[in-house]
Amino acid sequence: MDAVAVTALLIITAVVYMAPAIVALLRGHKNAGAIFALCLLLGWTFVGWAAAWVWVFVSQEQRTA
């Protein structure tokens, strides 16, 4: 495998690994930092990664202006 392919594979893997945290940030989730930490520390287990996805899509309280 050449260096470009390895680099592309590493980037794709990192994006998929951190996808719950990225989605949480894009959605403005109030616990985005905690979701990021969960992905970082336990994302390598399927259970931690799946739990992060569930947490991202759990209904949030509606913020009033």
Z-matrix of the N, CA and C atoms (Angstrom, degrees):
N
C 1 1.445
C 2 1.528 1 108.23
N 3 1.299 2 116.22 1 137.56
C 4 1.459 3 118.41 2 179.56
C 5 1.527 4 110.69 3 -85.97
N 6 1.311 5 115.92 4 170.24
C 7 1.466 6 122.25 5 -173.72
C 8 1.528 7 112.18 6 -63.18
N 9 1.312 8 117.73 7 -35.63
C 10 1.465 9 120.77 8 -179.24
C 11 1.521 10 110.32 9 -66.16
N 12 1.308 11 117.47 10 -42.48
C 13 1.458 12 121.25 11 179.81
C 14 1.530 13 111.15 12 -66.14
N 15 1.313 14 116.68 13 -41.03
C 16 1.469 15 120.46 14 178.46
C 17 1.521 16 110.41 15 -64.44
N 18 1.307 17 117.07 16 -43.26
C 19 1.466 18 121.16 17 178.76
C 20 1.521 19 111.16 18 -63.28
N 21 1.318 20 116.85 19 -44.11
C 22 1.463 21 120.77 20 178.47
C 23 1.526 22 110.51 21 -62.48
N 24 1.315 23 117.49 22 -41.69
C 25 1.461 24 121.26 23 179.27
C 26 1.526 25 111.09 24 -64.35
N 27 1.316 26 117.59 25 -40.72
C 28 1.463 27 121.03 26 178.06
C 29 1.527 28 111.70 27 -64.85
N 30 1.322 29 116.88 28 -40.80
C 31 1.466 30 120.25 29 178.89
C 32 1.522 31 111.05 30 -65.75
N 33 1.316 32 116.81 31 -44.92
C 34 1.466 33 120.61 32 179.13
C 35 1.521 34 110.53 33 -62.19
N 36 1.320 35 116.93 34 -42.59
C 37 1.461 36 121.17 35 179.03
C 38 1.528 37 110.99 36 -62.53
N 39 1.323 38 117.33 37 -43.25
C 40 1.461 39 120.86 38 179.70
C 41 1.526 40 111.62 39 -64.06
N 42 1.318 41 116.93 40 -40.02
C 43 1.465 42 120.67 41 179.36
C 44 1.525 43 110.89 42 -65.56
N 45 1.328 44 117.22 43 -43.73
C 46 1.471 45 120.69 44 178.91
C 47 1.525 46 110.02 45 -65.69
N 48 1.324 47 116.68 46 -41.75
C 49 1.465 48 122.20 47 179.93
C 50 1.522 49 111.17 48 -60.84
N 51 1.321 50 117.18 49 -41.72
C 52 1.459 51 121.88 50 -177.63
C 53 1.527 52 113.23 51 -97.83
N 54 1.308 53 118.79 52 10.73
C 55 1.466 54 122.58 53 -177.54
C 56 1.532 55 113.42 54 -54.35
N 57 1.336 56 120.13 55 -44.10
C 58 1.469 57 117.90 56 178.30
C 59 1.531 58 112.79 57 -59.30
N 60 1.321 59 117.33 58 -39.62
C 61 1.470 60 120.42 59 179.25
C 62 1.516 61 110.89 60 -67.90
N 63 1.318 62 117.16 61 -38.97
C 64 1.466 63 121.13 62 178.76
C 65 1.526 64 110.18 63 -63.77
N 66 1.326 65 116.56 64 -44.91
C 67 1.474 66 120.53 65 179.51
C 68 1.526 67 110.05 66 -65.14
N 69 1.330 68 117.34 67 -39.79
C 70 1.466 69 120.29 68 178.57
C 71 1.525 70 110.89 69 -61.39
N 72 1.328 71 117.00 70 -42.43
C 73 1.464 72 120.00 71 177.77
C 74 1.521 73 111.44 72 -64.29
N 75 1.323 74 116.86 73 -42.25
C 76 1.465 75 120.45 74 -179.62
C 77 1.525 76 112.45 75 -66.76
N 78 1.322 77 116.64 76 -31.61
C 79 1.462 78 120.79 77 179.20
C 80 1.526 79 112.47 78 -85.11
N 81 1.324 80 117.61 79 -6.37
C 82 1.463 81 120.72 80 -178.68
C 83 1.517 82 112.13 81 70.14
N 84 1.316 83 117.23 82 34.34
C 85 1.462 84 121.82 83 -178.52
C 86 1.517 85 109.65 84 -63.82
N 87 1.320 86 116.35 85 136.30
C 88 1.463 87 119.89 86 -176.72
C 89 1.528 88 112.11 87 -67.71
N 90 1.321 89 118.36 88 -21.13
C 91 1.463 90 122.42 89 179.30
C 92 1.517 91 111.86 90 -108.86
N 93 1.306 92 117.63 91 30.94
C 94 1.465 93 120.99 92 -177.02
C 95 1.527 94 111.74 93 -59.76
N 96 1.307 95 117.76 94 -37.25
C 97 1.462 96 120.93 95 178.85
C 98 1.520 97 111.95 96 -64.70
N 99 1.309 98 116.59 97 -41.74
C 100 1.462 99 120.60 98 178.66
C 101 1.529 100 110.84 99 -68.47
N 102 1.318 101 116.89 100 -36.96
C 103 1.461 102 120.68 101 177.52
C 104 1.523 103 109.57 102 -65.98
N 105 1.337 104 117.00 103 -39.08
C 106 1.449 105 120.59 104 175.50
C 107 1.527 106 110.89 105 -60.41
N 108 1.322 107 116.79 106 -44.86
C 109 1.468 108 120.93 107 179.71
C 110 1.526 109 110.96 108 -63.55
N 111 1.326 110 116.71 109 -40.63
C 112 1.463 111 120.14 110 178.17
C 113 1.522 112 110.57 111 -61.95
N 114 1.318 113 116.86 112 -44.92
C 115 1.472 114 120.41 113 178.08
C 116 1.521 115 110.92 114 -61.63
N 117 1.314 116 115.63 115 -43.87
C 118 1.462 117 120.34 116 -177.02
C 119 1.524 118 111.94 117 -65.43
N 120 1.321 119 116.57 118 -43.46
C 121 1.458 120 120.40 119 -173.82
C 122 1.526 121 114.21 120 -88.87
N 123 1.330 122 117.95 121 -36.37
C 124 1.462 123 120.43 122 -175.58
C 125 1.527 124 113.85 123 -122.37
N 126 1.315 125 117.06 124 5.74
C 127 1.451 126 119.76 125 -179.08
C 128 1.510 127 113.47 126 -64.66
N 129 1.339 128 117.44 127 -23.28
C 130 1.456 129 120.51 128 179.88
C 131 1.525 130 111.79 129 -68.27
N 132 1.338 131 116.84 130 -20.24
C 133 1.462 132 119.79 131 172.38
C 134 1.517 133 106.77 132 -91.20
N 135 1.278 134 117.45 133 143.50
C 136 1.462 135 119.32 134 179.58
C 137 1.521 136 110.61 135 -63.08
N 138 1.325 137 116.88 136 -34.67
C 139 1.465 138 120.98 137 -178.33
C 140 1.531 139 110.54 138 -63.89
N 141 1.326 140 117.51 139 -44.64
C 142 1.464 141 120.73 140 178.97
C 143 1.514 142 111.79 141 -64.50
N 144 1.326 143 116.50 142 -41.08
C 145 1.461 144 121.28 143 179.78
C 146 1.525 145 110.38 144 -66.08
N 147 1.332 146 117.19 145 -44.00
C 148 1.466 147 120.98 146 178.70
C 149 1.527 148 110.97 147 -65.72
N 150 1.323 149 117.10 148 -39.37
C 151 1.468 150 120.48 149 178.09
C 152 1.527 151 110.74 150 -63.03
N 153 1.318 152 116.95 151 -37.46
C 154 1.463 153 120.12 152 177.53
C 155 1.522 154 110.75 153 -63.60
N 156 1.336 155 117.05 154 -41.98
C 157 1.470 156 120.26 155 177.59
C 158 1.527 157 111.08 156 -61.99
N 159 1.333 158 117.18 157 -42.73
C 160 1.469 159 120.12 158 178.68
C 161 1.516 160 109.96 159 -62.16
N 162 1.315 161 117.07 160 -43.42
C 163 1.459 162 121.88 161 -178.91
C 164 1.522 163 111.18 162 -63.18
N 165 1.315 164 116.83 163 -37.32
C 166 1.471 165 120.36 164 179.57
C 167 1.522 166 110.82 165 -60.98
N 168 1.327 167 116.82 166 -41.38
C 169 1.457 168 119.99 167 -173.25
C 170 1.514 169 114.59 168 -97.69
N 171 1.335 170 117.15 169 6.03
C 172 1.460 171 119.59 170 173.97
C 173 1.518 172 107.69 171 -66.08
N 174 1.305 173 115.78 172 139.08
C 175 1.450 174 120.58 173 -177.94
C 176 1.530 175 110.71 174 -60.17
N 177 1.320 176 114.43 175 131.44
C 178 1.461 177 121.20 176 178.34
C 179 1.516 178 109.51 177 -98.41
N 180 1.327 179 114.99 178 155.67
C 181 1.467 180 119.01 179 174.19
C 182 1.513 181 109.13 180 -65.53
N 183 1.304 182 115.76 181 142.77
C 184 1.458 183 120.16 182 176.53
C 185 1.526 184 108.42 183 -74.70
N 186 1.329 185 115.83 184 128.44
C 187 1.470 186 120.34 185 179.18
C 188 1.509 187 109.68 186 -84.59
N 189 1.303 188 115.52 187 133.50
C 190 1.470 189 119.39 188 177.32
C 191 1.517 190 108.68 189 -101.22
N 192 1.306 191 115.27 190 140.53
C 193 1.468 192 120.08 191 -177.66
C 194 1.507 193 111.19 192 -83.76
